[in-house]
Amino acid sequence: MSPEEGSDAEAARARRIRARVFVATILAGAVAAGIVVRPPEVPSLISLLFFFVIIAVTEALPIKLPRARGTVSVGFAMCYSAVLLFGPFWGGLLTALGSLRQAELSGKVEVSETLFNRGQLFLAAVGGGLVFQSISGGSLEGGQWLLIAATMTGGITYFGINVTAVVIYFSLKMGADPRSLVLNDIRWSIPSYMGLMPIAYLNVAVYGAVGKLGVIFFLLPLLVGRYAFQMYSQLRDVFVSTISALAAALEARDPHTSGHAERVSYYAVRIAKALQMPEDRVELLQYIAILHDIGKLGIEDQLLRKPGKFDASEMKIMQSHSQIGANILSKIKALREGASWVLHHHERYDGDGYPKGLKGEQIPLEARILAVADAFDAMLSERPYKNPMTPAEVRRELLRCRGTQFDPDVTDVLVDLMDNTDLVQPHLHRSAHAEESTGDEARGGSAT
């Protein structure tokens, strides 16, 4: 084991210990909260069992968030309804137990993580319930606007405790950046939960007026909405898969292209996030980066696979791939905005690039990011005509070309990512075979 591997292992152990201490703290807090808020009376067991089944059914149907690693379900509305109806303790207990999912029951999730989820969900429900009671006076019979304010405030408290606990846990366990977790994995769930809070209020009103049958009928539109959102999510997955398939079609023409498009996309996204670009722009850049060389589908195989340098006429033909790629993307509505990024991703910051000779900020920022990410992968990769450069050599080359070939700000961000993150590791792990990148640049004798 190298010193670096030993250091990484030690850091991983330290993270696991911190995460377990936090889990123990959450569980202790949940037990203490349960003792404090437990009421002397027990609600109707049939009512408790009814909501337990409703929560279990809705929580068993989660939907993956389109832009994040997490999931959402309509179960939150039912969990929060139970909190409003039965109080913090019983509502929290129904939430913690009814939301157990198949992966947790089957052992696919670590026991400590399962316990953490139960504990933090109980605490979140108790916190939201206590806030609701303090504002509403502990009654569902108050004024309408008071109950709505209490419901929303209590729901926000519930969600806030849940999010805070999850962010802290994964920050400790994985060493993840809390801000990144919120921006990339959690903020997409906020509209869903905000929309489900008033639904919980209406569900409680329906239960009071009609009873259990009313809740079942009230649940049906939620399940229809879930189905519609699931269809959207699946269509989006098909769209993303189609993009990857197009990139794979290009890479299949040359055994040296495997993995290049995915890595360029990975680097471009890391740079864009470091530059704090809006998430929708980052997502579009991710797709465009995968397809940045799609125009090479219009280049003959004989030229595309040429092992040596290109002559002037061949270079001109090869350079046309950016225009071809832009033309292809301009016909895809969802990707049309990124066509200009592909068109200009071989421009140079000093104006000596192609196809238009743009310079500086005349070049779209996304194209400048693609240019650096593309060249970065080319330098790190093995080719039939060159050996891969070491990360140290790549770093020196990036700084040498800063302000001439590459945007200075983008270059600085990339160098900072190299110095302070594991940016290069995915490349080193995935580059068992050679990949093609900016072959027209490398073979034409540019800085890369």
N, C-alpha and C positions, 0 to 999 in steps of 0.2 A: 504494500500500500504506500502510495506517495504521500508526502507531507500535506499536499493539497487535499487528497482524498481523506486523510485522517482528520484534517480540519473540518471538512464538510460533514463527516460522520459525527464529529463532536458537536457541531452546530445543530445537526438534525436531532441528536439526543437531547440537547438543551431545549430545543423547540418543543419536543414531545413532552418533556417534564413540565414546562411552563403551561402547555395546553392542558395537561392532566390536573395540574393545580387549579387552573381556572375552572375545569369541569367540576372538580370537588367543591370549589367555592359556589358555583351555580347550584349544585345539588343541595349543599348546606343551606343556601339562601332559600331554595324552594321549600325545603322541609320547615325551616323557621317561619316562612311566610304562611305555609299551610297551617301550622299550629296557631299562629296569631289570628288568621282570618276565618278559621273554621267555625261555622255557625252551629248553634246547639241543635237546630232542627234539620231534618233530612227532607228534601223535596220528594214528590211522588216518584217512586222507583220506576214506574212505567214511563213517566215523562223523561226521566234521566236516560233510561234505556232507549227510548225513541230518538232522542237527540244524539246519543252515542252512535246509533246505527246511521243516522243521517250524516253525521260528521265523518264516520268511517267510510261511507260510500263516496262522499264528495272528495275526501282527501285521497282516495284510491285512484282518482282520475286527474293527476297533475298534468300540466302542459308546460313544455320547455319554453322558456323565454327566448324570443328570436335573437336577441343580441347579447345574451348572457349565459352563464353556466347554470343558473338556477331554474326553478320551476315555480309556477303559481297554480292555484286551484281555487274553485269557488268555495272550498271548505272554510276559508277564513270567515265568510259571511255567516256560516252556520256555527262556527266556533264562537264568534263574537255574539251571535244571538243567544247562545247558551249562557255566556257571561252576563248579558243584560237580564236574562230571565231568572237565572238561578243564583246569581251573585258571583263574587270573585272566586271563592273556594270551589264550588261545584262546577262552575263554568270552566275554571282552570283545569280541574281534574278531567272533565270531558274533553277539553282541548288536548291535554297532554296524552291521554290514552287513546282517544278516538282518532288522532292524527298519525298513529303508528302506520307506517307504510310497509309494503311487502318486502322491500329490500332490507329494512331493519329487522323484520320478523324472521326472515330467512338467513340472517347472519351475514349478508353482503356488506353491511355497514358495521364498522367497529363498535363494540359494546360501549366504549367510552363516548363515542360520538352519538350513539342512540340515547344514552343517559343524558348527555348534554342537551340534545334536542328536547327530550321530555322536560327536563328541568327549566330550560330557558322559556319554553312555550308556556309552562305553568306560571312562571314569574311574569311573563308578558301579559297573560290573561288576567292574573291577579292585579297587576299594576293598572291595566286598562279598566278593570272593573271597579277598583277603588276610586279612580278619577271620575268615572261615570257616577258613582254613588255620591261622591262629595259635591258634584255639581247639581245632580238631580234631586238630592236629598234622600237617595235610596229608594225612590218610588218611580213606577212607570205611569203614574197617574197625574204628573205635573203638566204644566203648560207645554204646548207643542214645540215652541221655539226653544224652550229651556231643555227639553228632552233631546231635540236635534243637536243643540250645542254640546250637551253632555255626551251624546253618542259619538259625535265627531271627535271631541277632545279625548274621550276615553279610547277611541279607536286609534287615534294618532299616538297616544301613549303606548298602547299595546304594540303597534307596529314599530315604534321607536325603540322600545326595550328589546324586541325581537331582533331588529337590525343591529343594534349596538352589540348585543351578545354574540351574534354570528360573526360580525366584523372582527371583534376582539379575538374570538376563538380561532378563526382562520388566519388572522395575523400572527398569533402565537404559534399555531401548529405548522403553518407553511412558510412563515416569514414574509407573507404577502403584504403589500403596501395597503393600509386601510383605505386611503383615498382612492386607489385603483379599484378596490373591491366595491366601494360605493358607486363609483362612476360607471364601471363596466358590468357589474353583476346585480346591483341592487336597485339603482335608480330606475331601471326599466320596469320594476315591479310596483313602483309608487302609484302610478295612475290606476293600476288594477285594484290595489288595496283601498285607495281613496274612493273608488267607485263602489266597492263592496261594503263600505261602512254604512252608508244610508240604506243599502239593501238589508243589512242586518236589522236596522231600525224598523223598516217596513215588515220584515219577516216576523219580528216580535209583535207588531200590531196585528198582523194576520193571524198569528197564533192565538192572541188574546180574543180576537173576534170570531174566528172560525174553528180553531183547534188544530189538531194534528193533521187532519186532511188538508187544511188550508196551507200548511207548511209544505206538504208534498206537492200540491199544485203550484205553489210559489216557486218550488225548486225546479220545476220543469223548464221555465224560460231560461234559468241559469244554465241548465245543462245544454239547452239549445245554443246559447251564447258560447258555451265552452266548445261545442262541436264546431261552430263557425270559426272560432279562433284556432282550433286545432287544424282545420282545413287550410287556413292561412299559413300556419306554421309549416305544414307539410308542403304546401306549394312553394314556400320560401326555401325549404330544404331541397326541393327539386331544382329550383333556380340555381342555388349554390352548387349542387351536384353537376348541373349542366355546364356551369362555368369551369369546374374542375375537369370535366370530361373534354371540353374544348382545349384546355391546356395540355391534357394528356394526349390528345390527338396530335398536337404539335410535337410533343416530346417523343412520341412513338416513331417519328420519322428519323430520329437521330439517337443512337444509344448513349450519347454523351449529354443528353438534355434532362435526364431524370432528376426530378426534385427541384430544379432551378426556379420554376415559377412560384412554387409554394414557399421557397425560402425568401425570394425577393418580396413576396407578399408579407411574410413574417417580419422581415427587417423594416419594410416600409411602414407597417402598422406600429411597430415599436417606436420608430422615429416620430411618426405623426402624433402618437399619444404623448411622447415626451415634449412635443411642441404644443401640446394642449389644444389640438384641433378638435372641432365639434365631433361628437361620436358618429353622426350620420355621414360626415365626410370621411372619417376613418374607415367606416364600413364600406363605403363606395371605393375608397382607395384600395382596400383589401381585395376586392373583386377585380378592379382594374389592374392591379399589380399581377394577379394570377394570369391575366390576359395581355400583359404588356407586349409580348412578342407574338401575339396571334397573327400579325401580318406576315410572319414568315411562312404561313401556310401558302402564301402566294409566291414563294421563292422556290425555284427548281431544286430538287434533291441534290443534283450534282454540285451546285454552287453551295448549297447549305452545308453539305458534308465535306467540303474541300478542306484538307488538313493544313494547307499552307496559307500564306498571305494572299489577299485579293489584289488583282491589278486594278487600275483606275475604273475600267468599265464594269468590272465585277463589283467593286465597292459601290458604284452608283446604283446598281441593281439591288444590292443588299440593303442599302440605305432606304430604299423605297418601302421596306417593310413597315416603317412607322406610319407612312401615309396609308398603306393598305390596312393596317390594323385599325387606324382611326376611322376609315371608311366602314369597316365591319362593325365596330362598336356604335357608330352613329346611327345604325339601323336597329339597335336594340334600345328601346325606350328607357329601360331602367338603368342602362349604362351610358346613355348618350352624353351625359355631362362629362364623363371621363374620357371621351374620345380625344379631346385636345391634350390630355395628359399623355396619352400614348403617342400622339403626333409629335409632341415636343420632348419626349423623355431622352432624346439624344442631343438636345441642345446643350451648349456649354455656357457656363456663367459669364465667360469673357466674350461670348458672341461667335466663337469659332465652330459651333456645332451645326447640326442639320435637323430639319430640312429648311428652316426659315432664317437661321442665323440670329435668333433672338438672344438677348443678353440680359443678365441681372434679373430684376423683378418683372421684366417682360415675359419671362417664362413662368407658367403657372407653378405655384408652390408645390402642388402634388407631382408635377413633372420633375421638378428639382429633387424631390424626395426619391422618386423612382430612379432617377439618374444615379444617385449615390448608392441606393440599395442594390441596383443592378450591377454597378461596377464593383461594389463591395463583395458580392457573391462571386463575380468573375475572378477577382483576385484570390479569393480563398479556395477556389475550385481547381481541380486538376483537369487539364485538357490534353488532347493528343499532341498539341504543339507547345505545351508549357507545363511546368510543375506548379503546384499550388504555392502561394506565398504564405509565410507564417503570419500569425496575427500581429506580431511586432512590425513586420515588413509592411503589412497592409496599413497599419496605423501611420507609419512614416509616409507612405504613398498618399494617403488621404490628406495629411497635413501639407504635403508638397503641392497637391493639386487644389488646395483650398483657395477659393477666390479666382481660380482660372477655369478649371473644368467643373468644379463643384461649388455650390452655394456655401458660403462660409458658415452661416448659421446652422444649416442642415449638417454640414460636416462636423461642426463642433458638437452637435447633439449626438451624432453617431460615435464619435471618438469618446465622448463621455459615457455612452452606453457600453462601449467596449471596455472602458476602464473600470466601471463600477457595477456592471451587471453580468449575467451569464449569456450575453447576446450571442457570442460566437459558438457556444456549446451545441446548440441545435445543429449548426452546420457541421461541426466536427463529428457529431454522432450520425448524421444522415448522409455524409459524403463518402460512403464506401466506394462509390463509382463516380466517374467523371461526369460533369454536367456542362451543357452549353449555356453561355450567357451572352454577353455582348460580343459575339464572335467577330462581327464586322469591325468593332473598335479594336479588340485585342489583336486581330490579324492585320489591321491597318496601321498599327504602330502608335496608337494613342497612349495617353498617360497610364492607362490600365493594361 
